[in-house]
Amino acid sequence: LRALKTRLGEPVGLVQFDSHLDTWEVNFGQRFAHGSVFYHALNEGLVDPKRMIQVGIRSPVHREVWDWTLAQGVTILTGEEAQLLGPITVAERIRNVLGNAPAYLSFDIDALDPSCAPGTGTPEAGGLTMIEAQRIVRGLMGLDVVAADMVEVSPPFDVAGLTAFHGASMLFEILCVVAEARTARREADAPQP
């Protein structure tokens, strides 16, 4: 995110698939931890909070962390809301929040239900199914997704490679969105005859 801001000269939009907010100031007694990454990204101005949406949030969270996140202007779509709305509507919500400017896509494997992805350190019941996640990400085609990540796949906790398989499958979907955005950018920047 720091490199993108340097390269683009402005903060990016962000869609975060996750069961946790990751906007804790201190996480398990540590200032810099996997649960505080977006706290720092917001405070450093790396992410435009009005163009940030968190999808699948369902873990217990202190009210002050929830309220702080909303006060920054971040849109939160809980796991239950995402399932009730369905993939097409969730993708449309994401599109509306991100707009047409450059965006980053972060996919924490625990956005998926533990029945699909048990191999993570902090599983939370009630997550997205694989087909829901795939349909949502496919619905993001055409957005200017400039970079992405996949986090928290933990092989020691995996069962028969299920999490790694689903993580790789989601990365394929995400890379298709990024590749399509790059192609569109290249075509837009090409000299016109």
N, C-alpha and C positions, 0 to 999 in steps of 0.2 A: 504494500500500500504506500509506503514511503517512496519507493522507486517510481510508482505510477504517478504520484503527485508531482515529483520532480520532473518526470517526462512530460506529463500533460499540463502542468502548471496550475492545476486546480484539483480539489477533492473529487473523488469518484462516487458514484452511487454504489450501493451494496445490497445484494440479496444474500441473506444468511439462512441456510437450512440447518436447523439445530433443535435440540430439545431444551437447550439452556441459553439464557440471554447472553452470556459472556461479556457482560458490562459491569462486572463487579470491580470495585476499586482495588480490593484486596481479596484474593482467592486462596483459601486454605493457608492464610498467613503470609502469602507471597504477593508482592506488588505486581510482579510480572509472571503471569501464569496463564494456563489455557482458558481460564474463566474470566480473564480481564483484558483480553486482546482488543475487544471492540470498545471498551472503556477508554483505552489509550488511543485507539484510532480516532475516536470522536474528539477527545481532548486535544490531540495533535492536529486536528483539522484535516486528516487524511481522507475522511469520509464525510459526505454531505448528509447530515442527519435527516433532512427533509426527503432525501432520496435513498433512505435505508429502510429495508423491510426484513424482519425476522420471521421465518416461517416454521411452524411446528413446535413452538415453545410450549413445554408442558411440565417442566421440573418445578419442584418447590423453589421459591425465591423470596428473599426478604422484600417487604413492601417498598422500602426506600430505594432498592436497586431497580425494581419495576417502575416506580414513579420517576426516578432519575432518568431512566431510559426514555420513557414517554415524554418527559419534559424537554429532552434534547430535540424532539421532533421525529423520533424513530417510530415507524409503524410496526406493531407487533400483531402477528396472526398466530394464535395458539394452535396447538395440534388439533384440538376439538373443532375449532372454527375451520381449519383447513379441510378436515374430513367432511364437515357438514356442507361446506361450500362446493367441494369437488374440485378436481384438477383444473378444469377449464376456467372456472371463476377465479381460482387462486392465481393461475398464470396471468389472467387479466389484471388482477389486483397488483401483482408484481410489476407488470408492464406500466400500469398507471403511476406507480410510485417511482420507478426508475426513469421513465421518460426516454428520450432519445440520446442523452449524453452518455459518455463512457461509464461503465459499471463493472464491478467485481462480483464474482459469484463464489461464495464459500459454502461448501457442503460438508457438514459434520455427519459422519456415518450414523450417529445416534439420532438423527432426524428420522431414520427408519425405525420401525418397531423392532424390539429385540428378537421377535420371531423371524425377522428377515436378516438382522445384523446383530447377533449376540456378541460378536468380538469387538467390544469397545469397553473402555474403562468405566463409563458412567451411563449405562443403559437406563432408559425411562420407558415404562409401559405406555401404550397408546399412540405409537408413532405411525408415520406414513407406511403404506405398503410399497413394494417396489414399483408396481404399475402406477400407483398414484404419483410417486416421485418422478418416474419417467415421463408421465404425461405432463406434469407441471413443467419440468425442464424443457421438454419438446415445445411447450407453449411459449417459450421464451425466444424462439427463433426470430431473428430480425432485430433483437436488441443489440446494442453496442457493448457486448461483454468483452472486455479487453484482457481479462485474466481471471484465473479461478484456482481453487484449491480443494483438496479432499483431505479431511483430517480425522484423527482418532480411531483409525482402524488398528486394532491391537491383536496381532496373531496369537499371542498366548491365551487369549480369551475366546478365540474363534472356534467354531464347531464345524468340523469337516470342510473348512475353507469357505463356508457360506458368506461370511462378512466380506472376505477378500473378493469373492466372486461378485457380490452385489456392489461393492465399492468400485471395482473395475468397470462393471456395467454402467454405473452412474457416471464415472469419469468419461466413458465413451460418449454418453449423451451430452455431457457438459462440453467436451471437446468439439462436438458437432456444432454447438451453439457458438463457441468461440471462433471456430474456423469459418462459419458462415458470416460472422460479423467482420472478420478480417477480409474476407473476399469482398464484402459490400464496401468496406472502407477503401480497399485498393481500387475498386471500380469507380468510386466517387472521386478519388484523387487522380485518376488517369486523365491525361489530356483528352479533350473532346475533339473529334475531327471537324 
